[in-house]
């Protein structure tokens, strides 16, 4: 239980400093691994880090994702805001004739 509290407090810190991590789990996990990894994890291949997270003493991706959900339920201001730009633009291409 103590590790979960630590993960949540770290996720909270990241979400306060990096707004993109509030709605992008990959950005959150990358920030977490780079910030709290014992080695220069940012210089290692991402797949290697994901498969060897235990070796680095890091939580798995799913633990970080669930921590984000718990933090957002306790701090709604850290949820994805409506002011965030979304890809809602629709582009139609019509070809008339041959």
C-alpha positions in Angstrom: 0.0 0.0 0.0 2.9 2.4 0.7 4.2 1.9 -2.8 0.8 2.9 -4.3 0.8 6.1 -2.2 4.2 6.9 -3.5 3.2 6.3 -7.1 0.1 8.5 -6.7 2.1 11.3 -5.1 4.6 11.1 -7.9 1.9 11.0 -10.6 0.3 14.1 -8.9 3.6 16.0 -9.1 4.0 15.1 -12.8 0.5 16.1 -13.7 0.8 19.4 -12.0 4.0 20.1 -14.0 3.1 18.6 -17.3 -0.5 19.2 -18.5 -0.2 16.8 -21.4 0.2 13.9 -18.9 -3.3 14.5 -17.7 -4.8 12.9 -20.7 -1.9 11.0 -22.4 -0.9 7.9 -20.5 2.2 7.4 -22.6 3.4 10.9 -21.8 2.7 10.3 -18.1 4.6 7.0 -18.1 7.5 8.4 -20.0 7.7 11.4 -17.6 7.5 9.0 -14.6 10.2 6.6 -15.9 12.6 9.4 -16.9 12.1 11.3 -13.6 12.2 8.5 -11.2 14.3 5.9 -12.9 17.7 5.2 -11.3 19.6 5.3 -14.6 19.3 7.5 -17.6 16.2 5.7 -18.8 15.4 8.4 -21.4 18.5 7.3 -23.3 17.4 3.6 -23.4 15.0 2.1 -26.0 11.4 2.5 -24.8 10.6 -1.2 -25.4 13.5 -2.2 -23.3 12.4 0.0 -20.4 8.8 -1.3 -20.7 9.9 -4.9 -20.5 12.4 -4.4 -17.8 10.6 -1.9 -15.5 11.0 -4.2 -12.5 14.8 -4.3 -13.0 14.8 -0.5 -12.7 12.6 -0.6 -9.6 9.7 1.2 -11.4 6.0 0.4 -11.4 4.4 -1.0 -14.5 2.5 1.1 -17.0 -0.9 -0.1 -15.8 -0.1 1.0 -12.2 0.8 4.5 -13.4 -2.4 4.7 -15.5 -4.5 3.7 -12.5 -2.7 6.1 -10.3 -3.6 8.9 -12.8 -7.3 7.9 -12.6 -7.2 8.0 -8.7 -5.4 11.3 -8.7 -7.9 12.8 -11.1 -10.8 11.6 -9.0 -9.4 13.4 -6.0 -8.2 16.5 -7.9 -10.8 17.2 -10.7 -8.9 20.3 -11.7 -6.2 18.0 -13.1 -8.6 16.3 -15.4 -8.5 17.0 -19.1 -10.0 20.4 -19.4 -12.5 21.4 -22.1 -10.1 24.1 -23.3 -7.6 21.5 -24.5 -7.6 21.4 -28.3 -9.0 18.2 -29.8 -8.8 16.9 -33.3 -12.4 17.6 -34.2 -11.7 19.2 -37.5 -13.3 17.4 -40.5 -11.7 17.6 -43.9 -13.6 16.5 -47.0 -11.9 16.0 -50.3 -14.1 15.8 -53.3 -13.0 14.9 -56.8 -15.4 16.0 -59.4 -15.0 14.6 -62.9 -12.5 12.1 -64.1 
